Every structure is written in C-alpha cells, then in structure tokens.
Amino acid sequence: MDIGRILEAVNEKKEELWPEVFGYYYAALCSYAERLVQDSVIAEDLVQDILLYVWNCKRKFIHIDELTNYLYRATYNRSMMWLRHEKCKSKYLNRLMEENGPEFDEMFIETIREELLRQLFLYIDELPSEQRKVIQMSVEGLTVHEIAEKLGISVNTVKTHKKRSFKQLREKMKGTATVFWLTFFFS
C-alpha cells in the first residue's frame, strides 16, 4: 500500500484513489468502534460518517500518522457521543416510564404504534404502483389468491410483488429502531 497515494487521495480529494483509503482504514476503524459501542452496525455507520466527513473537509494531512491519529480520535469521539446520546435517551425513557406508571405504558405503546403505521404507509405509498396495490390489499386482509383474482394476475406475480415490496420496505427502515418496534408490535 502506497502511503503517499492515501495522503494524496485525502488531501486532493482524488476519487479514484479513495478506495485505497477505505481499504486501508475501514476494517480497523470499524473494529475499534465496535469495541467501544458494542454494536457492529452502529460502528460501521460511525466510521462511514467519519470517512465521509474527511472526504468533505478541507483539512490537509502532512504525514500518514497525522491522518491515522485523526481518524482514530474522531472514531473515539464519535463513539463516545453516540454512547452518551443512547445513555441519555435510555435514562429519559426510564424516567418517563417510572413517573407515569402503567397507563403511560399503554399510551406510549399506542403512540409508537400509530407513528410506525404512519411511517409504514408513507413507505408503502413510495412503492411502484403494482407492488403498492398488492401490499395495500394484503394489509386489508386479502389472501394471495384473492389479490391475484382481483388484479387479474397470477399468484406467483402477487408473491413476487410482495417479496420485492417487503425487501424495499425493510431497506427503507434499515438501521432504525422502527424495525425493532415493528417486529415487537406486529409479531
């Protein structure tokens, strides 16, 4: 690995050399961040944000050690900020639950359920027309055979539309707490 090319990629924003920067640092920074936050997905997100920030910033690095130190320090700082944010969020939710008792639990769950449904239907509205029709009919409780009959398409086509729709919906919800809540409330 040519260290000069890595510095050139970062300092001069040479897109064709950026994969070398990514290859040189990404796995090690993800491993470091994962040890700090105890979550590989969050670690990857944090490192990607840091590398994107480095790509967009105007700072120049004279030596590879300076860049390396900067990236590890940024990974540490970003991880600590994420942990603090999660701790505050958890502490706040726990305090709300304690202060408001069981009636709050029900109201909280209902509020989350309504928000999740709202968000899910927004994502459904973004699906291609045929997929959207199939998913909406599924939500209304129609079977695969009933949907196929109403739309005048084969059962396999309905299944394909459902499969593609669910894949797109999962992708849109990826990385958010929404997936957890949907799994929890709708299972």
GIMOPE-V717641 format. One record per backbone hydrogen bond with DSSP energy under -0.5 kcal/mol. NH is the residue of the N-H (numbers start at 1). CO is the residue of the C=O. If there is no record, write none. Layout:
NH:CO  NH:CO
This chain:
3:1  5:2  6:2  7:3  8:4  9:5  10:6  11:7  12:8  13:9  14:9  15:13  17:14  18:14  18:15  20:17  21:17  22:18  23:19  24:20  25:21  26:22  29:25  30:26  31:27  32:28  33:29  34:30  35:31  36:32  37:33  38:34  43:39  44:40  45:41  46:42  47:43  48:44  49:45  50:46  51:47  52:48  53:49  54:50  55:51  56:52  57:53  67:63  68:64  69:65  70:66  71:67  72:68  73:69  74:70  75:71  76:72  77:73  78:74  79:75  80:76  81:77  82:78  83:79  84:80  85:81  86:82  87:83  88:84  89:85  90:86  91:87  92:88  93:89  94:90  95:91  96:92  97:93  98:94  99:95  100:96  101:97  104:100  104:101  105:101  106:102  107:103  108:104  109:105  110:106  111:107  112:108  113:109  114:110  115:111  116:112  117:113  118:114  119:115  120:116  121:117  122:118  123:119  124:120  125:121  126:122  126:123  127:124  132:128  133:129  134:130  135:131  136:132  137:133  138:134  139:135  140:136  141:138  142:137  147:143  148:144  149:145  150:146  151:147  152:148  153:148  158:154  159:155  160:156  161:157  162:158  163:159  164:160  165:161  166:162  167:163  168:164  169:165  170:166  171:167  172:168  173:169  174:170  174:171  176:173  179:173  179:176  180:176  181:177  182:178  183:179  184:180  185:181  186:182  187:183
